């Protein structure tokens, strides 16, 4: 009787995971997170424009505004992609892929809890350029990924066109470029450690995603062999 009850509960959970309601609910955390950060960034942009130092060079001011606008654009595209993505065909099993995905996605937000550094003009420019480059690149990747975007290790459609011809995980590369730009603004041994841990979980996420894609798409192993993971010719 206990075994039958356990089997029934397990079956019900599997059925729940495959339901449309479960899919809708699973979209909410990322949707809420991206909208919330977008609003916070928008408020920060408005505050910056009101309180910017009048002696600041025009080019630096424009760069700082562009940095914030690029982050907002990235978050808006993330929210839109979460809404329009198709339901997954296959998902990674077990707890570890889900933990890795959540930590890899949300850990870096802890950086903003640390004091912001007083950067030199060169440091500020480098930080802004990295953030703009990463965010803009991420927007491009998301428009090519379209309905296949996910936080968890899930398979929807195999995308090998566009920037995916050069690297298997361009979105992770774009996000880490932007992340480095943000960490520069809050740099300390602790924020550097947070970034290092986050990168470790991102690498784990890549591995988990590749396992699922290789299981579902027969052509994926050949694509994996001929395409770099995140840095063409290096890794």
Backbone bond lengths (Angstrom), bond angles and torsions (degrees), N, CA, C in turn:
res aa  C-N    CA-C-N  psi(-1)  N-CA   C-N-CA  omega(-1)  CA-C   N-CA-C  phi
1 X - - - 1.467 - - 1.530 110.72 -
2 X 1.343 115.59 -43.27 1.464 119.11 179.59 1.516 110.74 -63.68
3 X 1.332 116.32 -39.82 1.465 119.77 -179.96 1.523 110.73 -65.66
4 X 1.356 116.38 -39.83 1.463 119.28 179.02 1.527 111.18 -65.63
5 X 1.344 115.51 -39.42 1.470 119.51 178.43 1.524 110.81 -64.12
6 X 1.346 116.08 -43.76 1.465 120.46 178.78 1.518 111.18 -62.17
7 X 1.342 115.36 -41.48 1.464 119.77 178.82 1.526 110.94 -64.07
8 X 1.348 116.66 -40.02 1.466 121.29 -179.65 1.521 111.13 -65.69
9 X 1.351 116.52 -42.10 1.465 120.80 178.52 1.525 109.99 -63.30
10 X 1.337 115.86 -44.09 1.465 119.65 179.02 1.512 111.77 -62.08
11 X 1.342 116.55 -41.77 1.466 120.09 178.97 1.514 110.86 -64.30
12 X 1.336 115.99 -42.23 1.464 119.81 179.53 1.525 111.47 -62.11
13 X 1.350 117.29 -38.23 1.464 120.03 179.66 1.525 110.66 -67.52
14 X 1.339 116.40 -40.75 1.469 120.11 177.36 1.527 109.93 -62.23
15 X 1.327 115.84 -43.07 1.465 119.55 178.56 1.523 111.28 -62.91
16 X 1.332 115.81 -39.31 1.459 120.21 178.00 1.525 110.94 -62.29
17 X 1.332 117.24 -43.96 1.456 121.31 179.82 1.523 112.25 -60.54
18 X 1.317 116.38 -28.67 1.461 120.66 -178.03 1.525 112.62 -90.34
19 X 1.311 117.35 -2.15 1.458 120.48 -177.46 1.525 111.70 -81.62
20 X 1.318 114.90 157.88 1.466 120.89 177.89 1.533 111.08 -66.16
21 X 1.329 116.80 -36.45 1.468 120.41 179.64 1.523 110.61 -61.45
22 X 1.311 117.16 -44.90 1.469 121.05 179.10 1.526 110.55 -60.99
23 X 1.330 116.27 -41.28 1.468 120.19 179.72 1.523 110.81 -63.11
24 X 1.332 116.83 -41.02 1.471 120.80 179.06 1.532 110.25 -64.87
25 X 1.324 116.40 -45.51 1.469 120.70 -178.80 1.523 110.72 -62.30
26 X 1.326 117.66 -37.74 1.465 121.59 -178.62 1.523 112.57 -69.70
27 X 1.322 116.71 -17.73 1.466 119.46 176.83 1.536 111.78 -79.71
28 X 1.317 116.42 -23.62 1.467 120.36 -170.18 1.530 114.38 -63.10
29 X 1.356 120.72 -45.76 1.474 118.24 -176.79 1.524 113.25 -56.91
30 X 1.340 116.77 -46.73 1.459 119.62 -179.39 1.518 111.75 -68.95
31 X 1.322 116.27 -35.78 1.460 120.38 178.39 1.527 110.46 -64.90
32 X 1.331 116.52 -46.81 1.463 121.05 179.49 1.525 110.72 -64.37
33 X 1.326 116.20 -43.00 1.475 121.02 -179.85 1.517 111.36 -60.73
34 X 1.333 117.38 -47.40 1.467 120.54 -177.25 1.522 111.50 -67.74
35 X 1.338 117.29 -39.07 1.467 120.01 178.06 1.523 110.55 -66.50
36 X 1.333 116.71 -43.42 1.464 120.76 179.55 1.528 111.32 -61.25
37 X 1.336 117.31 -49.32 1.465 119.81 179.98 1.528 111.33 -64.95
38 X 1.335 116.33 -34.62 1.458 119.40 177.63 1.522 111.54 -62.97
39 X 1.335 116.26 -43.09 1.467 120.32 178.57 1.531 111.14 -66.55
40 X 1.336 116.96 -41.58 1.463 120.34 177.77 1.526 110.79 -61.61
41 X 1.323 116.57 -42.63 1.464 120.59 179.36 1.521 111.07 -66.62
42 X 1.336 116.74 -37.89 1.461 120.45 178.16 1.522 110.75 -64.06
43 X 1.319 116.76 -42.88 1.462 120.22 177.09 1.527 110.80 -63.90
44 X 1.340 115.95 -39.23 1.458 119.82 176.90 1.522 112.08 -63.71
45 X 1.320 116.52 -37.50 1.467 120.89 176.84 1.523 110.85 -63.66
46 X 1.330 116.54 -45.64 1.460 120.00 179.37 1.528 111.06 -62.08
47 X 1.313 116.48 -41.63 1.463 120.41 178.95 1.522 110.77 -64.79
48 X 1.329 116.03 -42.13 1.468 119.87 179.64 1.531 110.55 -62.35
49 X 1.313 117.24 -42.92 1.459 120.60 -178.39 1.521 111.48 -66.37
50 X 1.340 117.06 -31.26 1.466 120.30 178.35 1.527 112.08 -77.15
51 X 1.329 117.01 -35.18 1.453 120.80 -170.22 1.526 114.20 -109.89
52 X 1.310 118.33 7.56 1.457 120.94 -177.62 1.529 111.00 -60.88
53 X 1.315 115.19 141.58 1.461 121.80 179.16 1.527 109.98 -61.71
54 X 1.328 116.55 125.69 1.468 121.15 -178.08 1.521 112.09 -64.81
55 X 1.352 116.96 -22.27 1.465 120.07 -179.41 1.528 112.34 -87.09
56 X 1.321 117.24 -1.69 1.459 121.12 -178.67 1.530 109.27 -68.38
57 X 1.349 118.00 133.09 1.467 119.58 177.27 1.520 111.55 -56.01
58 X 1.323 115.99 142.43 1.461 120.74 -177.31 1.515 113.47 -56.44
59 X 1.344 116.69 -39.34 1.465 120.38 -178.21 1.523 111.19 -64.60
60 X 1.340 116.33 -38.85 1.469 120.50 179.61 1.527 110.17 -68.37
61 X 1.330 116.02 -41.26 1.462 120.42 177.88 1.528 110.78 -59.74
62 X 1.322 116.57 -47.45 1.468 121.15 179.83 1.530 110.53 -62.30
63 X 1.328 116.56 -39.96 1.459 120.95 179.45 1.529 111.18 -63.59
64 X 1.317 116.64 -41.97 1.464 120.25 179.14 1.532 111.87 -66.72
65 X 1.337 115.92 -37.87 1.458 119.54 175.77 1.525 110.16 -65.79
66 X 1.328 115.98 -44.82 1.467 120.56 -179.99 1.524 111.46 -61.09
67 X 1.328 116.82 -36.85 1.466 120.66 178.44 1.518 110.62 -59.46
68 X 1.321 116.65 -47.94 1.463 120.73 -178.62 1.525 111.49 -68.05
69 X 1.322 116.16 -37.96 1.467 120.11 178.26 1.529 110.17 -64.48
70 X 1.334 117.74 -39.52 1.469 120.83 -179.89 1.523 111.20 -64.58
71 X 1.321 116.49 -38.02 1.470 119.99 177.74 1.523 110.43 -66.19
72 X 1.334 116.63 -42.65 1.470 120.46 178.06 1.529 110.20 -61.16
73 X 1.334 116.90 -44.09 1.466 120.99 179.54 1.525 110.93 -60.52
74 X 1.325 116.03 -42.69 1.471 120.54 178.21 1.524 110.98 -60.66
75 X 1.321 117.69 -45.39 1.461 121.53 -178.50 1.531 111.99 -67.91
76 X 1.329 116.86 -35.99 1.465 120.44 176.50 1.528 110.25 -64.42
77 X 1.330 116.94 -43.81 1.465 120.66 179.72 1.529 110.69 -66.23
78 X 1.345 116.79 -38.71 1.469 120.52 175.66 1.533 110.03 -57.40
79 X 1.334 116.56 -49.13 1.462 120.84 -179.19 1.529 111.08 -60.27
80 X 1.322 116.40 -43.98 1.469 120.21 -179.76 1.524 111.02 -64.82
81 X 1.333 116.57 -39.92 1.454 120.68 -178.85 1.525 111.38 -66.68
82 X 1.328 116.44 -38.59 1.467 120.43 177.28 1.523 110.37 -61.26
83 X 1.332 117.54 -39.07 1.464 121.83 -177.98 1.529 111.14 -68.17
84 X 1.340 118.07 -42.53 1.468 120.78 -170.57 1.525 113.42 -94.22
85 X 1.311 119.51 -5.99 1.468 120.07 -176.25 1.528 110.79 -64.02
86 X 1.320 115.41 152.13 1.459 120.66 178.82 1.528 109.79 -84.09
87 X 1.310 116.38 164.49 1.459 120.69 179.65 1.529 109.65 -70.93
88 X 1.332 117.65 145.48 1.468 119.97 -177.59 1.519 112.15 -69.31
89 X 1.337 114.37 148.19 1.455 120.85 175.87 1.524 110.48 -85.49
90 X 1.334 115.40 -35.74 1.469 120.50 178.80 1.521 109.37 -147.07
91 X 1.352 115.24 148.44 1.460 121.78 179.95 1.520 110.02 -126.24
92 X 1.340 115.56 151.47 1.460 120.13 174.25 1.518 109.71 -67.17
93 X 1.318 115.50 143.33 1.453 120.96 179.79 1.524 110.57 -94.46
94 X 1.320 116.75 153.32 1.452 120.80 175.56 1.511 113.33 94.11
95 X 1.325 114.99 173.21 1.462 122.34 -175.04 1.526 113.04 -84.97
96 X 1.325 116.69 -36.75 1.476 120.06 -173.77 1.530 113.95 -56.64
97 X 1.355 119.62 -47.44 1.467 118.46 178.98 1.524 113.35 -57.86
98 X 1.314 116.91 -34.10 1.465 120.69 -179.46 1.534 111.04 -73.86
99 X 1.323 116.28 -41.92 1.466 119.90 177.20 1.526 110.66 -63.25
100 X 1.328 116.29 -45.05 1.467 120.20 179.16 1.517 111.36 -60.41
101 X 1.332 116.21 -41.02 1.465 120.25 -179.67 1.521 111.56 -65.15
102 X 1.326 117.09 -43.58 1.461 120.78 -178.35 1.528 111.23 -67.78
103 X 1.329 117.38 -44.58 1.467 119.92 -179.96 1.522 110.34 -67.13
104 X 1.329 116.74 -43.52 1.460 120.05 178.98 1.513 112.90 -60.91
105 X 1.342 116.13 -32.45 1.468 120.48 -178.29 1.520 113.00 -80.89
106 X 1.332 116.46 -44.48 1.467 119.86 -167.20 1.527 115.03 -105.69
107 X 1.319 119.20 -15.04 1.465 120.45 -174.19 1.521 112.52 -59.18
108 X 1.315 117.03 -39.76 1.463 119.96 -173.28 1.521 113.02 -64.66
109 X 1.333 117.68 -20.63 1.464 118.78 179.25 1.527 111.42 -64.47
110 X 1.340 117.18 -18.01 1.468 120.76 178.19 1.523 111.51 -67.17
111 X 1.332 116.94 -19.80 1.468 120.78 -178.24 1.523 111.48 -59.77
112 X 1.334 117.06 -36.33 1.469 120.36 -175.98 1.522 111.98 -71.15
113 X 1.327 118.26 -8.00 1.464 121.11 176.01 1.523 111.71 -78.10
114 X 1.325 117.10 -11.94 1.462 121.69 -179.78 1.531 109.92 -91.95
115 X 1.325 117.45 159.81 1.475 120.15 -179.71 1.528 111.63 -62.48
116 X 1.320 115.70 138.43 1.460 120.81 176.42 1.530 108.81 -75.69
117 X 1.318 116.64 137.15 1.466 121.20 -178.52 1.525 111.50 -81.17
118 X 1.322 114.88 151.48 1.466 120.73 171.89 1.524 107.40 -86.43
119 X 1.313 117.45 96.58 1.457 121.03 -174.59 1.521 111.03 -84.29
120 X 1.319 115.49 151.12 1.460 120.40 169.89 1.525 108.14 -68.86
121 X 1.318 116.59 169.43 1.455 119.34 -179.96 1.523 110.46 -60.60
122 X 1.341 117.38 -42.21 1.462 121.03 179.74 1.529 110.10 -64.03
123 X 1.337 116.40 -44.20 1.459 120.08 178.32 1.514 112.25 -60.72
124 X 1.333 116.69 -41.74 1.453 120.87 178.39 1.515 112.57 -64.47
125 X 1.327 115.39 -39.52 1.470 119.93 179.07 1.528 110.44 -66.25
126 X 1.339 116.82 -43.99 1.465 120.85 179.13 1.527 110.32 -60.92
127 X 1.335 116.38 -45.29 1.464 121.08 179.39 1.529 110.72 -60.67
128 X 1.317 116.98 -45.81 1.460 121.15 -178.89 1.524 111.26 -64.58
129 X 1.323 117.13 -43.33 1.468 120.73 -179.19 1.530 111.61 -64.32
130 X 1.331 116.58 -40.98 1.459 119.52 177.89 1.521 111.27 -63.90
131 X 1.325 116.43 -42.98 1.462 120.47 -179.52 1.517 111.06 -66.16
132 X 1.326 116.93 -44.18 1.465 120.84 178.96 1.522 110.46 -62.96
133 X 1.336 116.73 -46.89 1.465 120.75 -178.69 1.519 111.17 -61.13
134 X 1.342 116.35 -47.95 1.453 119.47 -179.42 1.512 112.83 -63.96
135 X 1.328 117.26 -44.45 1.466 121.03 -178.45 1.531 111.43 -66.36
136 X 1.333 116.63 -43.01 1.461 120.21 179.66 1.529 110.76 -65.42
137 X 1.325 116.10 -41.88 1.456 120.56 177.54 1.524 110.36 -62.38
138 X 1.334 117.46 -41.07 1.460 121.59 179.13 1.531 111.40 -62.35
139 X 1.327 117.01 -39.30 1.463 120.55 177.55 1.523 110.28 -61.82
140 X 1.336 117.02 -43.74 1.467 121.23 178.12 1.528 110.47 -60.38
141 X 1.335 116.17 -46.32 1.467 120.44 -178.95 1.525 110.68 -62.63
142 X 1.310 117.47 -43.59 1.463 120.93 -178.74 1.526 111.75 -63.35
143 X 1.323 117.42 -36.00 1.467 119.51 177.90 1.525 110.99 -67.73
144 X 1.342 117.07 -26.26 1.465 120.41 176.87 1.523 111.46 -85.74
145 X 1.321 116.93 -31.95 1.460 121.32 178.40 1.530 110.90 -73.06
146 X 1.306 116.28 -37.63 1.462 124.97 175.36 1.530 112.35 51.73
147 X 1.343 116.38 -114.58 1.463 121.09 -171.39 1.521 113.29 -75.84
148 X 1.327 118.44 -2.63 1.462 120.71 -174.03 1.520 113.42 -98.52
149 X 1.316 118.53 2.76 1.461 121.41 -178.16 1.528 110.82 -67.67
150 X 1.336 115.96 140.04 1.460 120.59 175.02 1.522 109.46 -156.07
151 X 1.316 115.53 159.15 1.456 122.06 174.05 1.523 109.86 -90.63
152 X 1.323 116.65 -47.25 1.450 122.04 178.86 1.524 110.24 -76.09
153 X 1.331 115.19 165.89 1.471 120.20 176.75 1.526 107.75 -76.05
154 X 1.336 116.27 96.15 1.458 122.72 -176.67 1.521 109.24 -137.11
155 X 1.317 115.80 154.15 1.467 121.31 177.99 1.518 109.31 -114.44
156 X 1.311 116.13 128.57 1.456 122.06 176.11 1.530 109.56 -120.01
157 X 1.321 115.57 -72.08 1.459 121.52 176.40 1.529 107.23 -132.94
158 X 1.315 116.61 149.07 1.463 120.69 178.05 1.525 109.38 -88.31
159 X 1.321 116.62 117.59 1.463 122.16 -179.57 1.535 108.28 -106.71
160 X 1.325 116.54 120.13 1.474 121.34 179.77 1.528 111.91 -129.32
161 X 1.328 117.09 6.85 1.466 121.20 -179.21 1.524 110.08 -96.51
162 X 1.332 116.03 175.56 1.461 121.14 178.57 1.518 111.33 62.69
163 X 1.331 116.08 -136.02 1.462 119.43 -178.80 1.524 111.40 -68.80
164 X 1.329 116.63 -16.51 1.462 119.84 177.62 1.527 112.08 -70.52
165 X 1.312 117.34 -11.36 1.475 119.60 171.95 1.515 111.08 -71.81
166 X 1.337 116.87 -23.15 1.463 121.25 -175.88 1.519 112.36 -96.75
167 X 1.334 116.73 -41.16 1.470 121.18 -179.86 1.526 109.31 -139.56
168 X 1.334 116.09 152.91 1.462 120.40 -176.77 1.524 112.42 -81.22
169 X 1.335 116.65 -24.68 1.475 119.78 -175.97 1.534 110.67 -132.38
170 X 1.329 117.93 61.98 1.472 119.27 -177.66 1.519 113.99 -65.29
171 X 1.345 117.63 -28.52 1.465 118.90 -179.03 1.525 110.79 -66.18
172 X 1.329 117.45 -39.75 1.461 120.18 176.94 1.529 110.55 -62.89
173 X 1.318 116.45 -40.68 1.470 120.39 178.55 1.525 110.26 -61.89
174 X 1.324 116.61 -46.36 1.463 120.79 -179.97 1.526 110.98 -61.24
175 X 1.324 116.12 -44.68 1.464 119.83 -177.80 1.528 111.94 -66.16
176 X 1.327 117.82 -35.14 1.465 119.57 179.40 1.523 111.74 -72.83
177 X 1.321 117.87 -33.29 1.472 120.17 174.78 1.528 109.48 -60.72
178 X 1.339 115.76 -47.31 1.461 120.03 178.24 1.525 110.88 -65.20
179 X 1.337 117.01 -37.92 1.461 120.86 -179.09 1.523 111.31 -62.93
180 X 1.313 116.82 -40.89 1.467 120.36 178.18 1.523 110.00 -62.37
181 X 1.346 116.00 -40.82 1.457 119.74 177.49 1.514 112.47 -60.48
182 X 1.340 116.53 -39.25 1.471 120.64 178.89 1.527 110.53 -70.25
183 X 1.327 117.11 -43.85 1.473 121.00 -177.95 1.527 110.98 -62.62
184 X 1.323 117.55 -33.35 1.470 120.20 176.97 1.527 110.50 -55.52
185 X 1.336 116.55 -37.43 1.462 120.27 -178.50 1.526 112.79 -70.21
186 X 1.332 116.78 -23.33 1.471 121.61 -177.93 1.529 110.87 -120.79
187 X 1.314 116.40 26.84 1.462 119.85 -166.84 1.529 112.80 -63.00
188 X 1.338 113.99 134.08 1.458 123.79 173.22 1.524 105.84 -164.29
189 X 1.331 118.63 168.31 1.472 119.04 175.24 1.523 112.53 -55.75
190 X 1.338 117.06 -36.13 1.459 120.31 -179.16 1.522 112.43 -69.32
191 X 1.326 117.39 -43.32 1.468 118.94 179.67 1.523 110.72 -70.05
192 X 1.338 116.83 -32.38 1.467 119.69 175.12 1.524 110.23 -64.32
193 X 1.332 116.74 -38.76 1.464 121.15 177.39 1.524 110.81 -65.72
194 X 1.323 116.56 -42.27 1.474 119.94 177.41 1.518 110.53 -59.44
195 X 1.331 116.88 -43.95 1.463 120.89 179.03 1.528 110.62 -61.93
196 X 1.337 117.23 -43.42 1.466 121.00 -179.01 1.529 111.10 -63.17
197 X 1.335 116.46 -43.07 1.472 120.47 178.65 1.517 110.07 -64.45
198 X 1.331 115.88 -42.39 1.457 120.00 -179.76 1.528 111.32 -62.52
199 X 1.317 117.19 -41.45 1.464 120.48 177.84 1.529 110.39 -62.86
200 X 1.332 116.90 -39.18 1.454 120.13 177.45 1.524 111.97 -59.55
201 X 1.322 116.93 -43.13 1.461 119.92 178.55 1.526 111.43 -70.41
202 X 1.329 117.47 -32.27 1.460 119.97 176.10 1.526 111.01 -64.10
203 X 1.328 116.93 -40.60 1.461 120.48 176.95 1.523 110.90 -62.79
204 X 1.335 115.67 -38.22 1.455 119.40 177.34 1.519 110.76 -65.64
205 X 1.322 116.84 -38.85 1.461 120.66 177.65 1.524 111.07 -61.23
206 X 1.317 116.83 -41.52 1.465 120.30 178.04 1.517 110.69 -58.06
207 X 1.332 115.94 -45.72 1.467 120.45 -179.67 1.523 110.32 -62.33
208 X 1.329 117.69 -44.35 1.464 120.90 -179.67 1.526 111.62 -62.48
209 X 1.309 117.06 -41.10 1.458 120.99 179.10 1.523 111.19 -65.65
210 X 1.324 116.19 -39.47 1.459 119.49 -178.88 1.519 111.84 -65.73
211 X 1.326 117.05 -34.88 1.463 120.66 177.51 1.523 110.35 -61.27
212 X 1.334 116.58 -46.75 1.464 121.30 -179.58 1.523 111.03 -64.64
213 X 1.325 117.09 -44.94 1.458 120.75 -178.45 1.526 111.57 -64.27
214 X 1.338 116.55 -38.86 1.466 120.33 178.75 1.523 111.59 -66.80
215 X 1.332 117.14 -33.30 1.463 121.28 178.58 1.522 111.46 -69.64
216 X 1.320 116.75 -36.20 1.465 120.96 -171.85 1.527 113.42 -92.37
217 X 1.330 116.67 -37.15 1.464 120.35 -174.54 1.531 110.10 -111.90
218 X 1.327 119.17 112.40 1.467 121.98 -178.40 1.527 113.62 -60.17
219 X 1.336 116.80 -26.24 1.461 120.65 -178.28 1.527 113.24 -82.44
220 X 1.332 116.90 -9.35 1.464 118.99 -174.81 1.528 113.70 -66.10
221 X 1.333 121.09 -43.08 1.475 119.54 179.79 1.530 113.01 -54.94
222 X 1.344 117.46 -40.66 1.468 120.08 178.53 1.519 110.74 -66.63
223 X 1.333 116.78 -40.62 1.470 121.00 176.62 1.524 110.46 -62.23
224 X 1.324 116.62 -41.57 1.468 121.55 179.54 1.520 111.52 -63.37
225 X 1.314 116.77 -37.32 1.465 120.72 -178.24 1.524 112.55 -68.36
226 X 1.324 116.49 -33.54 1.470 119.24 -174.45 1.524 113.09 -97.64
227 X 1.343 117.86 -4.32 1.462 121.30 -173.63 1.518 110.43 -123.61
228 X 1.340 116.45 132.01 1.471 120.75 179.12 1.524 109.71 -64.50
229 X 1.323 115.18 155.98 1.466 120.09 179.70 1.530 110.76 -70.34
230 X 1.341 118.05 -57.26 1.471 119.65 -179.79 1.540 113.27 -137.48
231 X 1.349 117.73 -20.79 1.469 120.84 -178.78 1.521 109.40 -128.41
232 X 1.322 118.46 108.92 1.478 121.02 -177.58 1.530 111.69 -55.50
233 X 1.313 115.45 129.59 1.452 120.97 178.07 1.504 115.53 77.14
234 X 1.345 117.13 -2.88 1.474 120.49 -177.16 1.522 110.08 -122.70
235 X 1.336 116.94 -54.42 1.464 119.95 -176.24 1.525 110.66 -152.49
